[in-house]
Amino acid sequence: MQFGIQMFTLRDFMTNQKDLENTLRRVAEMGYQNVQITPPAFTTAQKLSEQLKSFGLKADSAICGLYDIPNRIPEILAAAEALGTDVVRTDSIKPEDRTTADGYHRAAEHLNRCGKAFFEKGKKFMYHFHSFEFVKLQNTRGIDILLSETDPRYVMFQPDVFWLTAAGEEPSKALEMFEGRAKYMHLKDYVIVPQDSQKLEETKRASAPVGTGNLNWDGILRTAHKIGIENFVVEDDMGVLDPFESAAESIENMKKLGF
C-alpha cells in the first residue's frame, strides 16, 4: 500500500526548478511515497525522475492526453521508462462524446485501442473519470458503457471518491463496480460551503483534506481494500486551505483512519 499525491494540488508551487525542488522536498517530508506529476515544461522526464529519487519519491505513472496517444506511443513509453513506471494514465473523453450513448461507445473503442497498444508493450493503462460519466443516457450511463465495453486487460480505472459523491453515489458502495479494474484511487473529502444567501437552497461544494468533510471514510477504506486498491492518491484541487496545509492534514488523517 502506497501514499501518493496528485501534484496538481500544488501546481502553483512548481513554476520553476527551485520551487519544484522545494515542493518535492516538502512532499517527501510529509511522508508521501509517490507522486502523480506531469513533468513541467522546464524539465524532462529523466531529470524529473532523478530529482524525485533524490527525495525518496517515485512517479506512480506517466501521463498523456487521451486523443494524443495514438500518435505518441514511442514518446509516452520513453517517458514511462524514464520515470520508472509501468502505468500510463490519461484524462477525459471528448466533451462532444459525453452526452450520448454513441459517444461513450466511441470512447470505449478508443480506450481499448490505446490500452491494447500499451498492453503489448508491457504497460498498464488507466482512465480517470469524473462525475459526468454518471449522467443517465436513457437506460444506461456513460460509466456503465465504459466498464462493459473496455477489456479489463487493457483498461484500468482510477476512481475518485469526491467525483463519485458529486455523481450522487455513495462512494463506499460505488467503488465495488471497479473491483478488478482499479489499483489507484484519488482521495479528497467533500464539503458543503456555507453561503451568505437569502435563497432557500444554493449549495456549493468544495474539496477538502481527507477526514475533514462529509465522506464515510471507514466504509470507503473497507471497500477500497476489498476491491484491491494499492495506491491512495491525495488530491485537493478545489479546496480553500493552503495546499501544503491540506496535503499534510490529509496524510496525517489517513494514518489515523487506518489507511
N, C-alpha and C positions, 0 to 999 in steps of 0.2 A: 504494500500500500504506500502510495506516494502523495505528498502535499505539493501542489503546484499553484502557480498564479498566472492568470492571463495578463500579460504586461500592458494591454490596452488600458487597464486600470490606472497605470502610472505613465500614460503616454505623454503627459505634459512635462515629464522629467527625464526625457530621453532624446532631447533635440540636438545634442552634440556629444562627442566622445566622452568628455569629462563628466557630464551629467549622467550618461549611460552607466559609466563605471561606478559612480556614487550610488545610483539607484540599484544596480545589481548587488553591490555590497550590502546595502540596507535590506534587500530582499533575503539574501543569504543569512544575515544576522537575525532575521525574524524566525528562521527555521524552515523556510521553503527549500525544497529539493529540486523542483522542476520549474521551468517557465514555458509558457506558450508565448512566442515572440516572433514578430516579423522583423527581420534584420533591417535596421534603419538605413536610409539611403547613403549615409556617410561611412558605412562599413560593409563587410562581406560576410557571408555565412561562415566561412572559415575563420576569419578574425573574431567574429562573434562567439563561435564555439570555443576558441582559445580563451576568450575573456570570461565566458561562463565557467569554464573549468578552473580558472584561477580563483574563483569564489566558491567552488564546490557545487556549482549548479549545472543543470543539463537541460537542453531544449527537448521537450517531450514530443515535438512534431515539427514538420516543415509545413508551410502554408502556401496555397496558390488559389487564385480566383477560379471558380468552377468552370467558367467558359473559356479560360485561357489554357486549361490543362491540355487539350489535345495537341496544341502546337508547342507546348513547353515541357514535354515529358523529360527529355535529357537534362534540361536546366533544373527541373524540380528534383530529379533523382540526385543530381550533383549537390544540390543544397541539402538534401536529407542526409547524404553521406557525410558532407562537411560538418553537419550538426550532430552526427552520430545517432540518428533516429531512424526507425523503420516505419514511422507513421507520417502520412500526409493528410492534412486536414484542409477543408475547403469551406467556402462561405455559401451564401444563399442562392437559391434559384432565381431566374429572371422574374422581375415584377409582373410581366405580362403572362407568365405561366402560373401565377399564384391564385388566380381567380376561377379557374375551370378545371374539371377533371382531366380534360385533354392536356392541359398544360402540365399537370402532375405526371401524366403518363409519359410525356416527352422528357420531363425532368428525370424520372426514374430510369428511362432508357439511357440518358446521358450519364447519370451517376454510375450505372452498370458498366458502360463503356470505359469510363475513366477508371473505375475501380478495378476492372479486369486488367487494364494496362499496367497498373501498379502491382496487382497481384502477381502478374507474370514476371515482375522484376523483384519479387520478394518483399514488397511493401504493403502495409495496411492503409486503407483509405477511409476517412471519417468525415461525415457531414454533420454540421452543427445547425440544428433547427432553432426556430424562434416560436412565436405564437401563431403566425398567420397560417402555418400548415394545418392548424386545427379548425379552420373555418369549414362549416358544413357546405358540402357541394352535393346537393340533392341527398342521396342516401349514403354518402361516404365523406371522408375528409382527406385532405392532401397527405397527411402523415400516414394514413392507412394505405394509400396508394404507394407511397414511397417505401413503406415497410414490406408490403406484399409483393411489389414488383422489382425489388432490388435483391440481388443474390447475396446471402449472408457471407459468402466467401469474399465478395468484392466490396461491399459497402457496410461500414460500421456507422453508428450514430453517436453523437455527443449530446446527451440530454442536459438541459439547463432547468433547474428547479424553479427559478424565477419565471421563465417563459412558460413552463407548464402551468404554473399558477395563473399567469396572465391569460392563458387559454381557457381558464375555467376548470382546470383539472386539479385534483388533489395529488400532489407530486408523489407522495409515498405510495399511492396506488398506480398512478400513470406510469411510473418508472418500470412497472412489471412488463409493459409491452416491449421493452427494449432488452429483455433477457436474451442473452446470447448474441446481442448486436452492439453492446456498449462496454467499453473498458474505462472510458474517461467520462467525467461529469463536471459541469460548471455549477459552482455554488455561490449564490448570493441570496441574502434574505429579501423578503418582500414586505415593504412598509407602506402604510397609508399616510399620506402627507396631510396634516391639518390645514384647513382652508379658512381664511377670513372672508366668508361669503354669506350672503343672505339667502342663497339658494338652498333648497332642501337637500339636494344631493349633487355635489360636484367633487367627486372623489378623484384624487390624483395619487399615483403610485410612484415609488422610487425604490432603487436597490439600496441595500444596507449590509453591514458586516454580518456574517453568519452568526446566528443566535441572538440577534437584536430585534427581530421583526416578528412576523405573523406565522412563520412556517413551522410545520410539525417535524422538527429535526430528528427526534427519536425514531419516528416512523420512516423518515427518509433514509436514515442511516441503516436501519434494518433491511429495507428493500434494496438499497444500494449494494450491501454485502450479498444479499440473496441473488441478485442478478449478475454479480461478478465485477462490479466497479473496482478498479485498482488505482486509478489516478484521480484524486479530488482536486479540482482546479478552481481557486477563488477568482471571482471577477465582480468588482463593484464599479461598473462603468457609468451608472446613472445616479450615484449617491450624492449626499450633501456633505459628508465628512471629508477631511483631508485624506487623500488617497493612501498615504503611508499609515496614517492612524487606522484607517479602515482595514488595510491589509494585515496589520499587526493584530488588531482585535479579532479578525476572522480566524487566524491560525490559532490564537490562544483559545478561542471559544470552541474550535474544532477539537482541540485536545481535551477540553473539559467535557465535551459531549461524547467523547469516546471514539472519535474517528481513528 
